Amino acid sequence: MKTIIEPFRIKVVEPLRRTTRAEREKLLAAAHFNPFLLHADDVLIDLLTDSGTSAMSQNQWAGIMRGDESYAGSESYWRLKREVVDLTGYAEFIPTHQGRAAERILFSLLGGPGKTVIANTHFDTTRANVEQSGARAVDCPCPDAKDLDAAAPFKGNMDLGGLLREIEAAGPGNVGVVVLTVTNNSGGGQPVSMANARAVREICRDSGIPFFLDACRFAENAWFIREREDGYADKTIREIAREMFGLADGCTFSAKKDAFVNMGGFLALNDSEGALEARNLLILTEGFPTYGGMAGRDLEAMAIGLREICDHDYMEYRIASTRYLCRGLEERGVPTLKPAGGHAAYVDARRTLPHIPLARFPGQAVVNALYLIGGVRAVEIGTVMFGEHAQHDLVRLALPRRVYTQSHIDYVLEVFEELVATAPELPGYEMTYEPRVLRHFTAHFEPVPIEA
C-alpha cells in the first residue's frame, strides 16, 4: 500500500482550546513575544519540542501502575537497567531525571577549566553544561551541514579533518571528551553514519580521548542508517543501535525523546571508576543511585519505551510524517533544510523573511507569526539560541511522538500559507531582556518594524 498509516489507535483524547487572533495578540505580548513563556493551554498545535511531549502506550501506562516506589533498590530500577544494558552493552547504568542532568555529571567529570569538548554540533543545554564546567565547547560539523539544500544522506556527521585539527590544537590530553550527537539536533535532525561513528572512535582511541554518544534519538538515527548506508538494509533498528553504542565508551540519554516518556534519562558507560564518581555526584543533586531523581513509575515506563521505539512499523510512520510536513512546506514556497530529518522540519527563516536582518532575529519573527496566525508554537534555532555560534537561523517544527494526526499537520501548512502571503509585512524583534545562559528560554522581545 502507498499510504503509511499511524500504527496505533487513539484510545484517550485531550481537548484543544481555540483562541482568536485578538486573544493571541494579547497573550503573546504578555509573554514578551517569547512563545516559551506562553501558557500551554493557549497553544493550539504545540511543535515547540519533541522532548517529554510524546503519547505513552497502553503498556507504558500499565507499567506506571506497577512502578515500585522503594527509595533504594526498586525493582523498577532493575528492570530498566536490564533493558539499558541489553540495548547499549554498557556495564554501568546511572538514571537521571533527564538528559541534561546526565550531561552535567559527565562534564563535571571530563570537562573543567583548560579542557576542550568536541562535538559534531553541541545542542544548547549540552554547550551550557560544558561551559558551566569551565571547559570550551567546539563544534565540528561536516562540510555538507553548511548547505541547507544539499541532499547528502548523513549531514549530521563529524568533520573528521576538523576533529583531528582541534585535537592537535588543544593537545590530546586537554580534550576531555568527544561527543557525537545522534541524530544531530542543532544540525537539523540529520543522521550520523555508522562509518563516521567508527572513524571518530578510531581517532579517539588513537588519541586516548573518551568517546561518548548523545543518544537521545538513537532509534531515528538507526532507521536512517538502515535506509541509507550499505550493509544495513536487512538489520533491525535494535541491531544497528547496538552496533553504534558498541563503538563508544558511553552515552548520555534523554528518555524524553526516543523512549516516549514525559520525564527521564540516564548516563551509561563501561568505566567502573568513572561510574563510582558519577554516582557520588548523582546523590548530591538527583537522588539515590537506583532512582536518580525519578519515580519508580517513570523508570518502569522508560524500560517499556526503549523496546517500543525500536518497532519497525512505528519508525516507518515517524519518518514518513516528518517528510510529509517538509514536502508540504516546500510546495508552499517555504524553504526547509534538506533532506528531511527524523523528529522535526527545519524552516530557513533567513530565506523565508529576507527583509529582516540577522540583528532583528528572523527566526523569532517566524515563530511569533506562526502563533499569531494560527496558535502554532515552534522554536527558533539560530541567532537567538546560539548567538555568535549560529550558522543559520532555523525554525524547528518538532513533532511529538504519537500525538498529532495528518489533519493537524495540514492545518500547520495552512498557517504557513498565510505567513508566506504576509511575509513582507512581518516585523523584526529586539531583545529587551537577556539571561546570562540559555537566553532563548526566558528572553524578552519587542517587535521592531522593518522599513522597505
Secondary structure, DSSP 8 states (H G I E B T S, - for coil): ------SS------------HHHHHHHHHHTTT-GGGS-GGG-SEE-S-SSS-----HHHHHHHHH----SSS-HHHHHHHHHHHHHH--SEEEEESSHHHHHHHHHHHH--TT-EEEESS--HHHHHHHHHTT-EEEE-B-GGGG-TT---TTTT-B-HHHHHHHHHHH-GGGEEEEEEESSBTTTTSB---HHHHHHHHHHHHHHT--EEEE-TTHHHHHHHHHHHSTT-TTS-HHHHHHHHHHHSSEEEEETTTTT--SS-EEEEES-HHHHHHHHHHHHHHT-STTTTTS-HHHHHHHHHHHHHTT-HHHHHHHHHHHHHHHHHHHHTT--B-SS--SSEEEEEHHHHSTTS-GGG-HHHHHHHHHHHHH-EE-EEESHHHHGGG-S--EEEEE--TTT--HHHHHHHHHHHHHHHHHGGG--EEEEEE--SSSHHHH-EEEEE----
